[in-house]
Amino acid sequence: MRYRIISVGKIKEAFYQAGIKEYTKRLSSYAGIELLEGLEEKTNPRAGAKEIEKILQKEGEKILGLLGKDELLVVFDISGQQVNSIQLADCIDNWNHSGKNRVNLVIGGAHGLSAQVKKRAHHSISFSSLTFPHQMAVLILVEQLYRGFKIIKGEKYHK
């Protein structure tokens, strides 16, 4: 199975980049993994609700434009289902056996994700009710993917 992580925001901090690179390398023995970042639209710091909605719509169009018709879309959103690592491993196992070509895992930018992206998603997952910077969310995601594959394979890592 191929996995593509779509981070609307750019991964700027070197320590996040290093952690993401390490887990991406580890994941490569389990699945094809790709990171696509930097789809975020420039935002006026004083943007109102209408402007933010337009920005989300533009970002959403970019995300949806990347998807093939035979691909899964999973969004990470605070209002999504909270799962533990074993439940996420079950999700990964189901995705691997779905018959789809690729799983797209989307982490929104500063303003979240558009309604059309959330509506198109096959699954919506929440890391926590806490709010994380998108860069940290990507690092958490690649670590949890790695952990999930280790759980599926029955390999030592998860406790």
SEPAVEX-585060 format. One line per 8 residues: number of its first residue (from 1); their letters; for each residue x negated, z, y of N, C-alpha, C. Coordinates in nm, 4 decimals. Atoms other than C-alpha are relative to their C-alpha. Last residue first. Layout:
NUM	A	X/Z/Y/X/Z/Y/X/Z/Y  ...
***
This chain:
159	KHYKEGKI	-0.0236/-0.1345/0.0526/-0.3959/2.4936/-0.1333/0.1256/0.0557/0.0618  -0.1151/-0.0731/-0.0530/-0.4580/2.1203/-0.0977/0.0119/0.1381/-0.0644  0.0105/0.0008/-0.1468/-0.8033/1.9845/-0.1635/0.1079/0.0900/0.0555  0.0238/-0.1245/-0.0719/-0.8494/1.9394/-0.5399/-0.0170/-0.0261/0.1504  0.1398/-0.0292/-0.0283/-0.7013/1.6225/-0.6825/-0.0137/0.1271/0.0843  0.0333/-0.1257/0.0676/-0.3571/1.5990/-0.8379/-0.1450/0.0394/0.0188  0.0980/0.0259/0.1070/-0.3332/1.2315/-0.7377/-0.0375/0.1264/-0.0782  -0.0559/0.0992/0.0929/-0.0135/1.2881/-0.5381/-0.0920/-0.0213/-0.1194
151	IKFGRYLQ	-0.1071/-0.0665/0.0739/-0.1558/1.6043/-0.3793/0.0568/-0.0950/-0.1057  0.0671/-0.0935/0.0918/-0.4787/1.4254/-0.2789/0.1046/0.0728/-0.0864  0.0554/0.0797/0.1098/-0.2707/1.1411/-0.1339/-0.0713/0.0885/-0.1018  -0.1091/0.0510/0.0828/-0.0685/1.3891/0.0704/-0.0494/-0.0821/-0.1179  -0.0464/-0.1127/0.0819/-0.3790/1.5686/0.1980/0.1101/-0.0474/-0.0954  0.1065/-0.0254/0.0966/-0.5187/1.2365/0.3221/0.0419/0.1115/-0.0966  -0.0035/0.1136/0.0933/-0.1883/1.1535/0.4874/-0.1043/0.0203/-0.1098  -0.1132/-0.0230/0.0902/-0.1828/1.5043/0.6358/0.0199/-0.1162/-0.0975
143	EVLILVAM	0.0361/-0.1087/0.0918/-0.5325/1.4593/0.7813/0.1125/0.0232/-0.1003  0.0965/0.0537/0.0978/-0.4389/1.1183/0.9229/-0.0447/0.1078/-0.0975  -0.0596/0.0972/0.0911/-0.1222/1.2631/1.0794/-0.1009/-0.0516/-0.1026  -0.0808/-0.0741/0.0976/-0.2881/1.5710/1.2272/0.0571/-0.0976/-0.1033  0.0944/-0.0707/0.0870/-0.5494/1.3491/1.3950/0.0748/0.0789/-0.1083  0.0609/0.1019/0.0865/-0.2761/1.1198/1.5294/-0.0984/0.0653/-0.0963  -0.1005/0.0392/0.0986/-0.0812/1.4214/1.6585/-0.0554/-0.1064/-0.0945  0.0025/-0.1014/0.1036/-0.3971/1.5505/1.8280/0.1006/-0.0344/-0.1098
135	QHPFTLSS	0.1287/0.0140/0.0691/-0.4293/1.2259/2.0222/-0.0106/0.1008/-0.1149  -0.0092/0.1091/0.0975/-0.0566/1.2326/2.1049/-0.1298/-0.0175/-0.0775  0.0457/0.1238/-0.0632/-0.0953/1.5755/2.2671/0.0007/-0.1113/-0.1051  0.1437/0.0267/0.0116/0.1095/1.8258/2.0689/-0.0359/-0.1212/0.0837  0.0395/0.1289/-0.0554/0.4525/1.9791/2.1419/-0.1520/-0.0126/-0.0087  0.0992/-0.0062/-0.1075/0.5679/2.2610/1.9152/-0.0292/-0.1408/0.0495  -0.0765/-0.0051/-0.1239/0.8883/2.2128/1.7160/-0.0923/0.0217/0.1199  -0.0269/-0.1372/-0.0392/0.6595/2.0993/1.4399/0.0938/-0.0044/0.1197
127	FSISHHAR	0.1106/-0.0847/0.0420/0.5222/1.7876/1.2769/0.0359/0.1467/0.0177  0.0544/-0.0851/-0.1053/0.8618/1.6207/1.3084/-0.1152/0.0819/-0.0577  0.0644/-0.1249/0.0417/0.9546/1.3300/1.0846/-0.0505/0.0743/0.1235  0.0469/-0.0683/-0.1200/1.1930/1.0388/1.1350/-0.0487/0.1389/-0.0410  0.0223/-0.1443/0.0172/1.2449/0.7974/0.8454/-0.0510/0.0557/0.1330  -0.0504/-0.0365/0.1320/1.3652/0.4386/0.8093/-0.0073/0.1514/-0.0209  0.0841/-0.0749/0.0945/1.3181/0.3827/1.1810/0.0723/0.0287/-0.1310  0.0535/0.0933/0.1010/1.5203/0.1108/1.3597/-0.0753/0.0730/-0.1118
119	KKVQASLG	-0.1130/0.0541/0.0762/1.7278/0.3684/1.5531/-0.0484/-0.0888/-0.1143  -0.0543/-0.1084/0.0833/1.4190/0.5613/1.6642/0.1127/-0.0513/-0.0892  0.0999/-0.0252/0.1042/1.2590/0.2382/1.7857/0.0510/0.1095/-0.0943  -0.0053/0.1105/0.0959/1.5770/0.1384/1.9726/-0.1031/0.0158/-0.1116  -0.1142/-0.0140/0.0902/1.6085/0.4832/2.1315/0.0027/-0.1116/-0.1035  -0.1275/0.0560/-0.0449/1.2636/0.4549/2.2819/0.1079/0.0184/-0.1058  -0.0301/0.1320/0.0542/0.9838/0.6867/2.1807/0.1367/-0.0459/0.0481  -0.0646/0.0105/0.1305/0.8257/0.9878/2.3482/0.0185/-0.1439/-0.0433
111	HAGGIVLN	-0.1448/-0.0144/-0.0155/0.7584/1.0179/2.7210/0.0750/-0.0154/-0.1321  -0.0344/-0.1171/-0.0801/0.3839/1.0843/2.7019/0.1504/0.0257/0.0088  0.0845/-0.0379/-0.1127/0.3296/0.8337/2.4235/0.0554/0.1216/0.0723  -0.0311/0.0436/-0.1358/0.4952/0.7965/2.0874/-0.1003/0.0483/0.1031  0.0067/-0.1184/-0.0857/0.3486/0.8354/1.7410/0.0154/-0.0478/0.1436  0.0047/0.0107/-0.1459/0.4485/0.5630/1.4979/0.0021/0.1358/0.0672  -0.0203/-0.1388/-0.0410/0.3720/0.5332/1.1265/-0.0222/0.0067/0.1506  0.0403/-0.0184/-0.1389/0.4116/0.1775/1.0009/0.0387/0.1401/0.0423
103	VRNKGSHN	-0.0668/-0.1123/-0.0650/0.4266/0.1536/0.6214/-0.0597/0.0116/0.1399  0.0776/-0.0909/-0.0841/0.3328/-0.1845/0.4807/0.0903/0.1104/0.0513  0.1382/0.0440/-0.0214/0.4347/-0.4496/0.2309/-0.0857/0.1023/0.0728  0.0254/0.0554/-0.1336/0.7524/-0.2871/0.0975/-0.1476/-0.0338/0.0144  0.0022/0.1454/0.0092/0.8179/-0.2425/-0.2746/-0.0221/-0.0679/0.1345  -0.1174/0.0595/-0.0644/0.9229/0.1174/-0.2123/0.0076/-0.1516/-0.0170  -0.0792/0.0651/0.1043/0.6785/0.2680/-0.4620/0.1231/-0.0722/0.0557  0.0908/0.0798/0.0833/0.4090/0.3600/-0.2092/0.0759/-0.0788/-0.1067
95	WNDICDAL	0.0371/0.1187/-0.0775/0.6791/0.4720/0.0346/-0.0876/-0.0924/-0.0843  -0.1174/0.0886/-0.0075/0.8206/0.7057/-0.2314/-0.0318/-0.1278/0.0771  -0.0174/0.0557/0.1340/0.4746/0.8516/-0.3005/0.1192/-0.0957/-0.0030  0.1065/0.0995/0.0183/0.4173/0.8968/0.0726/0.0152/-0.0683/-0.1356  -0.0348/0.1156/-0.0839/0.7529/1.0739/0.1064/-0.1014/-0.1119/-0.0209  -0.1118/0.0662/0.0681/0.6677/1.3020/-0.1873/0.0452/-0.1240/0.0777  0.0600/0.0706/0.1138/0.3320/1.3794/-0.0222/0.1082/-0.0731/-0.0792  0.0580/0.1219/-0.0551/0.5259/1.4646/0.2955/-0.0667/-0.0812/-0.1104
87	QISNVQQG	-0.1103/0.0923/-0.0273/0.7361/1.7083/0.0929/-0.0513/-0.1304/0.0604  -0.0445/0.0494/0.1305/0.4186/1.8674/-0.0430/0.1166/-0.0977/0.0173  0.0962/0.0969/0.0520/0.2706/1.8936/0.3065/0.0421/-0.0573/-0.1349  0.1293/-0.0617/0.0287/0.5786/2.0597/0.4554/-0.0898/-0.1054/-0.0649  0.0382/0.0005/0.1408/0.8563/1.8659/0.6210/-0.1301/0.0774/-0.0167  0.1236/-0.0736/0.0246/1.0405/1.8992/0.9493/-0.0250/0.0049/-0.1495  -0.0054/-0.0983/0.1077/1.2972/1.6242/0.9912/-0.1347/0.0697/-0.0137  -0.0005/0.0458/0.1387/1.2850/1.4466/1.3249/0.0071/0.1157/-0.0987
79	SIDFVVLL	-0.1338/-0.0186/0.0555/1.3847/1.5835/1.6659/0.0109/-0.0466/-0.1453  -0.0320/-0.1424/0.0037/1.0220/1.6358/1.7726/0.1379/0.0262/-0.0609  -0.0787/-0.0373/-0.1164/0.9462/1.2760/1.6819/0.0416/0.1462/-0.0150  0.0272/-0.1438/-0.0121/0.7096/1.1105/1.4413/0.0574/0.0428/0.1339  0.0334/-0.0515/-0.1325/0.8502/0.7709/1.3535/-0.0246/0.1499/-0.0083  -0.0131/-0.1454/-0.0014/0.8394/0.5985/1.0155/-0.0419/0.0461/0.1392  0.0304/-0.0607/-0.1291/0.8973/0.2238/0.9979/0.0307/0.1487/-0.0081  -0.0662/-0.1264/-0.0318/0.8828/0.0487/0.6629/-0.0442/0.0482/0.1373
71	EDKGLLGL	0.0846/-0.1165/-0.0270/0.7837/-0.3147/0.6376/0.0858/0.1223/0.0309  0.0122/-0.0706/0.1277/0.9477/-0.6247/0.4859/-0.0934/0.1207/0.0132  -0.1326/-0.0343/0.0526/1.0794/-0.7673/0.8137/-0.0065/0.0775/-0.1314  -0.0506/0.1063/0.0854/0.7384/-0.7493/0.9780/0.1322/0.0428/-0.0597  -0.0526/-0.0250/0.1335/0.6857/-0.5051/1.2583/0.0439/-0.1268/-0.0704  0.1091/-0.0071/0.0976/0.4578/-0.5621/1.5557/0.0485/0.0016/-0.1442  0.0602/0.1325/0.0133/0.7356/-0.6785/1.7880/-0.1134/-0.0052/-0.1009  -0.0872/0.0768/0.0882/0.9188/-0.3508/1.7250/-0.0537/-0.1409/-0.0227
63	IKEGEKQL	0.0051/-0.0565/0.1359/0.6273/-0.1582/1.8725/0.0807/-0.0865/-0.0958  0.1341/0.0261/0.0545/0.5917/-0.3828/2.1781/-0.0094/0.0477/-0.1452  0.0049/0.1429/0.0315/0.9678/-0.3781/2.2382/-0.1355/-0.0377/-0.0592  -0.0777/0.0224/0.1218/0.9621/0.0018/2.2165/-0.0013/-0.1457/-0.0432  0.0838/-0.0473/0.1104/0.6849/0.0243/2.4748/0.0693/-0.0246/-0.1332  0.1132/0.0933/0.0122/0.8911/-0.1911/2.7110/-0.0916/0.0397/-0.1160  -0.0534/0.1246/0.0537/1.2061/0.0168/2.6453/-0.1125/-0.1027/-0.0197  -0.0251/-0.0202/0.1427/1.0176/0.3418/2.6941/0.0512/-0.1278/-0.0655
55	IKEIEKAG	0.1316/-0.0093/0.0640/0.8878/0.2162/3.0285/0.0159/0.0159/-0.1507  0.0538/0.1370/0.0035/1.2366/0.1114/3.1369/-0.1352/-0.0040/-0.0705  -0.0787/0.0738/0.1001/1.3728/0.4555/3.0405/-0.0496/-0.1446/-0.0123  0.0483/-0.0435/0.1316/1.0898/0.6220/3.2343/0.0744/-0.0740/-0.1104  0.1300/0.0644/0.0191/1.1824/0.4176/3.5419/-0.0578/0.0367/-0.1368  -0.0222/0.1446/0.0198/1.5472/0.5184/3.5130/-0.1318/-0.0724/-0.0270  -0.0566/0.0257/0.1326/1.4607/0.8889/3.4598/0.0192/-0.1493/-0.0277  -0.1309/-0.0577/0.0267/1.2367/0.9087/3.7650/0.0501/-0.0425/-0.1375
47	ARPNTKEE	-0.1040/0.0885/0.0522/0.8684/0.8381/3.7836/0.1283/0.0762/-0.0272  -0.1282/-0.0477/-0.0556/0.6641/1.0773/3.9963/0.1176/-0.0839/-0.0487  -0.0167/-0.1429/0.0305/0.3443/1.0368/3.7920/0.1324/0.0577/0.0505  0.0147/-0.0722/-0.1247/0.3980/0.6576/3.8122/0.0223/0.1487/-0.0317  -0.1126/-0.0747/-0.0535/0.3615/0.5297/3.4611/-0.0373/0.0654/0.1319  0.0418/-0.0852/-0.1113/0.1375/0.2646/3.3120/0.1250/0.0614/0.0639  -0.0184/0.0611/-0.1312/0.2797/0.1359/2.9865/-0.0473/0.0979/0.1075  -0.0684/-0.0746/-0.1064/0.1438/0.2758/2.6604/0.0027/-0.0789/0.1309
39	LGELLEIG	-0.1159/0.0806/-0.0392/0.0530/0.0320/2.3833/0.0728/0.0580/0.1205  0.0044/0.0504/-0.1368/-0.2976/0.1796/2.3514/0.1142/-0.0909/0.0404  -0.0255/-0.0938/-0.1092/-0.3496/0.2316/1.9808/0.0066/-0.0726/0.1338  -0.0255/0.0838/-0.1167/-0.3473/0.0522/1.6477/0.0406/0.0943/0.1122  -0.0478/-0.0712/-0.1181/-0.5026/0.2418/1.3594/0.0121/-0.0998/0.1138  0.0328/0.0647/-0.1269/-0.5347/0.0766/1.0192/0.0564/0.0860/0.1124  -0.0407/-0.0784/-0.1171/-0.5354/0.2151/0.6667/-0.0513/-0.0673/0.1266  0.0463/0.0702/-0.1196/-0.5436/0.0323/0.3352/0.0538/0.0742/0.1210
31	AYSSLRKT	-0.0905/0.1008/-0.0556/-0.4776/0.2939/0.0718/-0.0696/-0.0735/0.1141  -0.1359/-0.0134/0.0521/-0.6388/0.5571/-0.1487/0.0929/-0.1128/0.0450  0.0068/0.0097/0.1463/-1.0152/0.4998/-0.1088/0.1388/0.0103/-0.0649  0.0217/0.1385/0.0419/-0.9624/0.4186/0.2601/-0.0127/-0.0158/-0.1511  -0.1244/0.0632/0.0455/-0.8126/0.7613/0.3209/-0.0225/-0.1384/-0.0597  -0.0415/-0.0651/0.1247/-1.1533/0.9303/0.3397/0.1238/-0.0676/-0.0590  0.0992/0.0368/0.1020/-1.2732/0.6806/0.6009/0.0398/0.0593/-0.1353  -0.0276/0.1402/0.0306/-0.9522/0.7275/0.8004/-0.0951/-0.0493/-0.1078
23	YEKIGAQY	-0.1130/0.0032/0.0929/-1.0060/1.1031/0.7744/0.0409/-0.1424/-0.0353  0.0353/-0.0659/0.1263/-1.3549/1.0787/0.9247/0.1154/-0.0075/-0.1005  0.0897/0.0900/0.0746/-1.2566/0.8240/1.1917/-0.0348/0.0597/-0.1368  -0.0838/0.1091/0.0498/-0.9643/1.0399/1.3040/-0.0837/-0.0964/-0.0837  -0.0845/-0.0537/0.1061/-1.1928/1.3420/1.3342/0.0870/-0.1076/-0.0629  0.0860/-0.0341/0.1137/-1.4549/1.1489/1.5312/0.0828/0.0528/-0.1175  0.0457/0.1241/0.0626/-1.1974/0.9882/1.7615/-0.0819/0.0284/-0.1249  -0.1143/0.0520/0.0743/-1.0393/1.3273/1.8301/-0.0404/-0.1268/-0.0744
15	FAEKIKGV	-0.0198/-0.0887/0.1152/-1.3823/1.4708/1.9212/0.1228/-0.0396/-0.0806  0.0950/0.0272/0.1086/-1.4633/1.1674/2.1366/0.0243/0.0880/-0.1218  0.0974/-0.1081/0.0183/-1.1508/1.2034/2.3525/-0.0859/-0.0247/-0.1238  0.1099/0.0014/-0.0975/-0.9796/0.8792/2.4470/-0.1101/0.1008/-0.0306  0.0801/-0.1138/0.0446/-0.7336/0.7905/2.1703/-0.1269/-0.0007/0.0847  0.1377/0.0307/0.0403/-0.4988/0.5572/2.3604/-0.0694/0.1297/-0.0442  0.1086/-0.0370/-0.0900/-0.1269/0.6276/2.3749/-0.1360/-0.0363/-0.0587  -0.0323/0.0632/-0.1274/0.1392/0.4366/2.1812/-0.1104/0.0298/0.1017
7	SIIRYRM	0.0017/-0.1038/-0.1025/-0.0305/0.5386/1.8586/0.0248/-0.0681/0.1340  -0.0159/0.0565/-0.1339/0.0650/0.3015/1.5794/0.0105/0.1176/0.0967  -0.0378/-0.1034/-0.0963/-0.0684/0.4139/1.2439/0.0038/-0.0663/0.1369  0.0441/0.0234/-0.1380/-0.0690/0.1277/0.9969/0.0546/0.1135/0.0858  -0.0546/-0.0917/-0.0999/-0.0576/0.1927/0.6237/-0.0564/-0.0379/0.1365  0.0690/-0.0003/-0.1281/-0.1099/-0.0662/0.3528/0.0750/0.0919/0.0966  -0.0845/0.0000/-0.1186/0.0000/0.0000/0.0000/-0.0886/0.0000/0.1243
***
